[in-house]
Amino acid sequence: MKVIYRITLDILECSRQNIYDLIKRGKLRPIKEMAKDRLFLRSEVEARKNTI
């Protein structure tokens, strides 16, 4: 299942800046980047939450 950027923020309970930093460091990878949004795999987002 895919989730959009805003849902990812809610799942991880963090800021946009933190999500951007995770992407930049390669800890979280979007599966698709659009002009104003990104898509992530829900399983990857939830796995990241469990490691925090």
VENUR-V681912 format. One record per pair of residues at least 24 apart in sequence whose C-alpha atoms are under 10 Angstrom apart, sorted by the first residue. I is the first residue (numbers start at 1). J is the second residue. Records with the same first field share a line. If there is no record, write none. Layout:
# VENUR-V681912
I: J + J
This chain:
# VENUR-V681912
1: 39 + 40 + 41 + 42 + 43 + 44
2: 30 + 31 + 32 + 38 + 39 + 40 + 41 + 42 + 43 + 44 + 45
3: 30 + 31 + 38 + 39 + 40 + 41 + 42 + 43 + 45
4: 30 + 32 + 33 + 37 + 38 + 39 + 40 + 41 + 42
5: 30 + 33 + 36 + 37 + 38 + 39 + 40
6: 37 + 38 + 39
7: 39 + 40 + 42 + 45
8: 38 + 39 + 40 + 41 + 42 + 45 + 46 + 49
9: 45
11: 42 + 45 + 46 + 48 + 49
12: 45 + 46 + 47 + 48 + 49 + 50 + 52
13: 49
22: 48
